[in-house]
């Protein structure tokens, strides 16, 4: 059994990997520092008073979740990377209906670079729209003491806030791309994960205060802890679970040696998309609330009642949330996994699935299995994401930060990052973080 201390030290023995890890940590620290830089023109005292006496609703909780608490401080990074994710969703959907983008997608890496560039341009427009909506909304709010949250509300504040927050989003987008290219793990996912993890100490302190003040019972806390443990275990099982398709290779004679004729497996992950569907669905559902803030509709407007359905605590929101997670799970798998390419690679390497003829029958067989396991993984993923809603419905007083979405993202990103670290270590014959240098379910 590998020594746990050595397992932690091993990544730092590889010079390239050590540089990547430190580079990632430094950029994440820069992100966290930016979360504390306030947007000009906002009264911090009045904002704290407003948030502390009921001003903080489900919308603020959702935005704060994905911005690492930056929205609670109305900092320059309040929008986080959600505009970039929204732009990526839009262009991935457009690759299906726009012929030009479909052709770019077929070009491979060069085509993806152009689509990514278009996504960056769209990010600027989405960030401007969302930041203007948030600015108009925040300047219309008043603290319980009667003090406005903005010193000088008006067009100048909206313009300044829009430019500041849009720049912050572009900066985070750049940080994420730098982490992906020169660091370890997926940069955008790590930024979201770091924001969620950074809120854990504050959540623990708030929970202790709630127990001392009698706002939460100890029994409720035990239920929450059990829930967190079960959800974490369920996420690990979901992400590491895979279906093995047996592969048989034909014999090949090279010189005096005989190669092949051994049985291997083609592993298909139950959750090929990871936590991407959850992030995509959350980002897309934040749009209606932003539009409602931007429009500044009166309470008696019929559209106001409709937009109120998109508050995270409503049944409609959670049902739509689950549906979008399932949709994006299938959609993302269709983009990243091509059964035709897999079948062609098997044919070129002399491999075949026992009992299945090469060519179209192999493609149909792989698609059939992929559809089944993706359906199972998508429903499982949606269930984990929305089950906290049922928990809060039956148990009152559970804070917003106890949610399946946060756990899904943190555990999923952590496993993906460990997987990348292990791939670097295995190339250099070092053992990974787990026994034998491999996580169960990744022995392929």
Secondary structure, DSSP 8 states (H G I E B T S, - for coil): ---HHHHHHHTTTSHHHHHHHHHHHHHHHHHHHHTTSB-TTB-HHHHHHHIIIII--HHHHHHHHHHTTTGGGTBTTTTTTHHHHHHHHHHHHHHHH-HHHHHHHHTTHHHHHHHHHHHHHHHHHHHHHHHHHHHHHHHT-B-TTS-BSBSS-SHHHHHHHHHHHHHHHHHHHHHHHHHHHHSSS-HHHHHHHHHHHHTHHHHHHHHHHHHHTTSS-HHHHHHHHHHHHHHHHHHHHHHH-EEEEEEEE--EEETTEEE---EEEEEEETTTTTTHHHHHHHHHHHHHHHHHHHHT--TT-HHHHHHGGGSTTSHHHHHHHHHHHHHHHHHHHHHH--HHHHHHHHHHTTEE-TTS-TTHHHHHHHHHHHHHHHHHHHHHHHHHHHHHHHHHHHSTT--TTS-HHHHHHHHHHHHHHHHHHHHHHHTTT---SSGGG--TT---
